[in-house]
Amino acid sequence: MNKKTIIQLLSIGLVKFLFIFIMILSVTVAYNHNTQKALSSQSLKEKYLAANTEYSLSSIGGNKAERLIHPIVIQAAYRYQIDPALVKAIIMAESGYNARAISNKGAKGLMQLMPATAQALGVEDVFNPKQNISGGVRYFKQLVNQFDGDIKLALAAYNAGSRNVRHYQGIPPFKATRYYIKKVFEYYQIYKDQMIGEMNRA
């Protein structure tokens, strides 16, 4: 094989290599562009959801308090047969995971138990996360049973009292209660999606 033939073969090889390299580069650029578009779309979705909920998505499931309280939520939810995602949603709507929260009406702790309710449930320390959540989930389960499994009515009773739900024969016409139910269901959907995602990754 002479020198001229070798040079020609090398040239052909080089052209092939450059062609393959350019093709790979084109695919990579296109992939990165599409990925950026997807991320941008996801970011817009998150901003939209954040604008329509009291807490941003980044704060849901991401703070230390939630991670520490997660096992307590799972335990109480299993014990009283309530969806843990719903329990988390109630806690987020009630206190934003602030274990020391006190409302202007005197409700206390993560699930905002009124003193009389806490006492009836045997909760000795409302600021103790385990006691507060266990008592709150037990109370919510009682309301679910009382209203024949209707989650919305149980939430209305949790917020406005079962007496008002019975009086109005449904969700009371209180703006605060209706907003509360809407907010809980928004959080509920977010937590359900998170938990499904975690199960799929496991």
N, C-alpha and C positions, 0 to 999 in steps of 0.2 A: 504494500500500500504506500503510494507516494505521498509527499508532503502536501500537495494540492488537495488530494482526496481527504486527507485527515482534517485539513482546514475547513473543507466543505461540510464534513460530518459534524465538526465542532460547531460550525455556524448554524447548521440545522438544529442541533441539540440546544444551542443557546436560544434560538428563536422559539423553540417549543417550550423551553423553561420560562422565557419571558411571557409567552402567551398564557401558560398555566398560572404564573404568578399574578398577572393582570386579572385573570378570571377570579382567582381566590380573593384578591384585593377588592374587586367589584362586589362579590358576594358579601364580604365582611362589612363593607361600607353600607350596603343595602340593609343588612341585618341590624347594624347599629342604628341606622336611621329609623327602621321600623320599631326597634326596641325603645328608642327615645320617644317615638310617637305614642307607644303603648304606655310608657311611664308617665308621659305628659297627660294622657287621657285618664290614667288612674289617679294622678295628682289632682286633676280637675274634679274627678268624682269625689275624692276625699274632701276637697275644699267645699264642694256642694253639700255633702253630708254634714260637715262640721258647721257650716252656716245654718243648718236646719236643726242642730242639736245644741244643747247647752254646753256640752264638753266636746272638744275636738277628738277626732279618731285617735290621734296620737296619745291622748290621755287615757283612752279606754284599753284596758288590758296591759298597759305599759308602765303604770306606776308601781312602786315598790309595795305599797299597801295592798294593792289588788293581788299581787303575787303571793304575799305572805298569808292573806286571808283565803286564797283559793281552796286549800285543803279543808278549811272549816266550812266553806260554802258547799263543797262536794259532799261532805259528811252529813250536814243538815239536810241538804236536798235529797239525798238518798234515804235518809231516815224518814222524812215526811212525804216522800214521793212527789216532789216538785222539781220541775226542770231547773237544773243549776244555772242555766243561762238566764232564766227568768229571775231567779234569786239575785244574780249579779246585777241585772237591770234595775231591780227594785232598790238595791243598795246604792247604785249610781244615782238614781233619781232622788232618793231620800237624803243622802248625805255626801255624795261624791267621794265615798270611801274615807270619810273623816270620822274616825272612831270616837272623837270627842265632840262631835256636832251636837248643838242644842238649838232647837227651833224657838221662835218667839212664843209658841204655845206650850213649850216645855217638853216636847218630844226629844228623846236623847239617843245618842249612839248611831251606829251604822244603819240600823233599820228604823231609826226614829220611833222608839217605843215610848208611849205616854206612861208616866209613873204608875197609874192604876193598872194599865195593861201589863206592864212589866211585873208588877206585884202578883197579879192573877196568874201569870205564866211561871211564876217562881224564879224570875230573873233577879238575882241579888245585886249584881253589879252591871248596870246598863252599859258601862263603858268598857266592859270586858268583851272583846270581839266574839269569842266562842259563845258566851251566854246570850249576848244580844242577837246574834244571827240565829242561834238555836231557837230562842224565844220568838223572834220575828217570823221565821219560817213556819214554826208550829202555829202561830196565830194566823198567818196567811192560809195555811192548810185548813184551819177551822172555817175561815171565810169561804174558801173554795167549796168545802162540803156544804156550808150553809146555803150557798147560792147555786147548788146543783152542778158544780164543775164549771160555772161561767167565770172565766178568768177576768173579764172586764168588770163584772159586778164585784168580784172579790177585790180587785184593785181599787174600785170606787169606794168600797167599804173600808179598805185599809187607809185610804186617804181622807174620806169624809165621814166615816162611821157607818156601821151597818143599819143604824136607825134611819139615817137619811136615805139609804138605798131602798129600804122597805117603804118609807114614807112616799117616795117618788115612784115606787114600783119600777125601778131601773136606775140608770146612772143619773145622779142629781144634776140639775142645770147650773152647776157652779163652774165658772170658767177655770178656776184653779184645779178642780178635780178632772175636768175633761182634758186640760193641758197635761196634767200628771199622767193620765192613762196613755195619751198619745206619746209622751216622752218615754215612758216605760217600754212601750212596744217598739219604739225606734231603737232604744238600747238593746232590747231583747233580740232584735234581728241581727244587730252587730255582734253580740256575744254568741248567738247561735252560729253565725258564719265563722267566727273565730274558732269555736270549738270543733266544728266540722273540719276546718282547715288543719287543726292540730291532730285530729284523728287520722286524717289522710296522710299527714307527714310521719305519723308514728309507725 
